[in-house]
Amino acid sequence: MKKLLATMLTATLLISTTTPAMAKQRVTCKSFKTQKQAQAYYNKRKKAGLAGWKSLDRDKDGKACDCLPGGNGKHCPKKKKR
């Protein structure tokens, strides 16, 4: 019974801290659909002292992924020319 509870607790913690898409790859703004989702991830990781949040705020204004829907659209990375 204790083993089952420990397994369930571990699984719950893993699920609550990462999504499957984010568990194995580097998190970028493309990992999120909206600025609000990116900001929540950014705030949570930064507050916990975990890595993976700095790359979401390229202009260092405290706002993650400004160019996603819901963001202010400022300081967007320039698209690469082909």
ZANU-975139 format. One line per 3 residues: number of its first residue (from 1); their letters; for each residue x, y, z of N, C-alpha, C. Coordinates in Angstrom, 3 decimals. Layout:
N
NUM	A	X,Y,Z,X,Y,Z,X,Y,Z | ... $
END
This chain:
82
1	MKK	0.822,-1.197,0.000,0.000,0.000,0.000,0.866,1.261,0.000 | 1.926,1.242,0.821,2.816,2.396,0.875,3.503,2.627,-0.473 | 3.869,1.529,-1.126,4.533,1.634,-2.422,3.591,2.253,-3.461 $
4	LLA	2.337,1.855,-3.431,1.344,2.391,-4.349,1.137,3.881,-4.105 | 1.030,4.295,-2.862,0.851,5.709,-2.537,2.063,6.533,-2.966 | 3.249,6.008,-2.753,4.465,6.706,-3.159,4.511,6.862,-4.674 $
7	TML	4.130,5.832,-5.395,4.110,5.882,-6.852,3.094,6.907,-7.339 | 1.924,6.922,-6.734,0.883,7.870,-7.123,1.309,9.309,-6.835 | 1.948,9.524,-5.712,2.416,10.862,-5.349,3.480,11.342,-6.335 $
10	TAT	4.406,10.467,-6.661,5.455,10.816,-7.617,4.862,11.152,-8.978 | 3.934,10.361,-9.444,3.293,10.605,-10.733,2.544,11.934,-10.726 | 1.856,12.235,-9.645,1.118,13.494,-9.526,2.065,14.684,-9.576 $
13	LLI	3.180,14.588,-8.884,4.152,15.676,-8.894,4.744,15.885,-10.281 | 5.047,14.819,-10.966,5.608,14.935,-12.309,4.615,15.550,-13.276 | 3.378,15.136,-13.192,2.344,15.652,-14.081,2.078,17.127,-13.803 $
16	STT	2.104,17.521,-12.545,1.782,18.901,-12.210,2.903,19.876,-12.543 | 4.131,19.410,-12.700,5.238,20.327,-12.966,5.627,20.408,-14.432 | 5.300,19.410,-15.215,5.642,19.443,-16.641,4.520,18.835,-17.452 $
19	TPA	4.494,19.188,-18.707,3.585,18.522,-19.626,4.418,17.551,-20.440 | 3.830,16.552,-21.046,4.613,15.577,-21.804,5.482,16.213,-22.885 | 4.955,17.219,-23.559,5.736,17.862,-24.622,6.947,18.596,-24.075 $
22	MAK	6.849,19.082,-22.849,7.931,19.855,-22.260,8.928,18.998,-21.486 | 8.581,17.772,-21.193,9.418,16.927,-20.358,10.723,16.531,-21.028 | 10.731,16.394,-22.357,11.899,15.864,-23.040,12.608,16.866,-23.936 $
25	QRV	12.057,18.052,-24.103,12.665,19.005,-25.009,12.813,20.362,-24.340 | 13.613,21.211,-24.962,13.811,22.558,-24.458,12.516,23.346,-24.644 | 12.136,24.083,-23.636,10.912,24.865,-23.690,11.210,26.209,-24.350 $
28	TCK	10.439,26.529,-25.373,10.532,27.805,-26.061,9.129,28.384,-26.163 | 9.033,29.573,-26.707,7.711,30.183,-26.878,6.812,29.343,-27.776 | 7.408,28.593,-28.676,6.624,27.714,-29.549,5.955,26.576,-28.774 $
31	SFK	6.399,26.352,-27.535,5.822,25.300,-26.700,4.455,25.690,-26.145 | 4.066,26.954,-26.292,2.825,27.464,-25.703,1.910,28.027,-26.779 | 0.621,28.030,-26.490,-0.356,28.591,-27.434,-0.618,30.065,-27.157 $
34	TQK	-0.530,30.474,-25.893,-0.817,31.865,-25.532,0.272,32.433,-24.634 | 0.331,33.748,-24.580,1.285,34.426,-23.703,0.959,34.123,-22.249 | -0.309,34.005,-21.934,-0.726,33.727,-20.552,-0.183,32.375,-20.071 $
37	QAQ	-0.224,31.363,-20.927,0.328,30.050,-20.571,1.838,30.145,-20.356 | 2.502,30.837,-21.259,3.958,30.997,-21.149,4.318,31.767,-19.883 | 3.550,32.792,-19.565,3.826,33.600,-18.375,3.654,32.786,-17.102 $
40	AYY	2.637,31.948,-17.058,2.419,31.099,-15.880,3.596,30.144,-15.687 | 4.063,29.538,-16.765,5.218,28.634,-16.702,6.463,29.408,-16.254 | 6.673,30.568,-16.865,7.808,31.437,-16.546,7.817,31.782,-15.056 $
43	NKR	6.676,32.255,-14.541,6.582,32.654,-13.132,6.830,31.480,-12.195 | 6.246,30.340,-12.520,6.375,29.154,-11.666,7.830,28.683,-11.597 | 8.486,28.587,-12.760,9.882,28.130,-12.793,10.813,29.130,-12.106 $
46	KKA	10.612,30.409,-12.358,11.466,31.445,-11.767,11.327,31.450,-10.248 | 10.096,31.412,-9.758,9.845,31.435,-8.314,10.443,30.216,-7.620 | 10.398,29.066,-8.279,10.920,27.833,-7.698,12.442,27.727,-7.822 $
49	GLA	13.055,28.646,-8.559,14.501,28.600,-8.731,14.956,27.529,-9.710 | 14.060,27.135,-10.590,14.374,26.101,-11.573,14.838,26.727,-12.879 | 15.512,25.964,-13.685,15.982,26.446,-14.988,14.856,26.401,-16.007 $
52	GWK	15.083,27.047,-17.140,14.150,26.943,-18.244,13.218,28.113,-18.424 | 13.412,29.186,-17.699,12.508,30.320,-17.826,13.147,31.520,-18.516 | 14.445,31.645,-18.448,15.113,32.836,-18.992,14.936,32.985,-20.491 $
55	SLD	14.939,31.897,-21.219,14.822,31.978,-22.675,13.439,32.445,-23.133 | 12.467,32.448,-22.245,11.119,32.889,-22.602,10.964,34.404,-22.538 | 11.940,35.084,-21.958,11.899,36.542,-21.808,13.163,37.132,-22.416 $
58	RDK	13.200,37.180,-23.732,14.410,37.595,-24.442,14.778,39.053,-24.210 | 13.777,39.925,-23.994,14.078,41.339,-23.784,14.191,41.697,-22.298 | 14.066,40.701,-21.443,14.244,40.844,-19.991,13.342,41.919,-19.366 $
61	DGK	12.083,41.934,-19.813,11.125,42.889,-19.252,10.171,42.236,-18.255 | 10.383,40.945,-17.967,9.514,40.241,-17.022,8.283,39.630,-17.655 | 8.128,39.813,-18.947,6.975,39.263,-19.668,7.464,38.177,-20.620 $
64	ACD	6.936,36.998,-20.473,7.337,35.862,-21.304,6.598,35.866,-22.630 | 7.311,35.583,-23.685,6.721,35.341,-25.009,5.729,36.421,-25.437 | 6.211,37.663,-25.501,5.374,38.813,-25.853,4.638,38.658,-27.173 $
67	CLP	5.154,37.874,-28.081,4.583,37.790,-29.424,3.492,36.736,-29.583 | 3.234,35.980,-28.556,2.153,35.002,-28.627,0.810,35.709,-28.482 | -0.279,35.088,-28.914,-1.603,35.687,-28.726,-1.830,36.056,-27.259 $
70	GGN	-2.273,37.299,-27.040,-2.486,37.799,-25.687,-1.328,38.633,-25.185 | -0.206,38.601,-25.883,0.958,39.406,-25.505,0.863,40.783,-26.128 | 1.853,41.635,-25.820,1.814,43.001,-26.326,2.375,43.142,-27.738 $
73	GKH	3.011,42.100,-28.248,3.522,42.124,-29.610,4.785,42.927,-29.812 | 5.390,43.408,-28.739,6.615,44.192,-28.828,7.827,43.284,-28.655 | 8.927,43.714,-29.219,10.210,43.021,-29.071,10.147,41.573,-29.549 $
76	CPK	9.447,41.347,-30.646,9.344,40.005,-31.212,10.629,39.660,-31.955 | 11.050,38.423,-31.894,12.240,38.028,-32.661,11.961,38.177,-34.150 | 12.956,38.593,-34.866,12.801,38.753,-36.302,12.777,37.369,-36.954 $
79	KKK	11.941,37.238,-37.967,11.852,35.973,-38.679,13.088,35.807,-39.544 | 13.584,34.583,-39.632,14.748,34.289,-40.451,14.372,34.356,-41.913 | 15.258,34.958,-42.686,15.031,35.012,-44.130,15.491,33.707,-44.743 $
82	R	14.768,33.250,-45.735,15.119,31.986,-46.380,15.988,32.207,-47.561 $
END
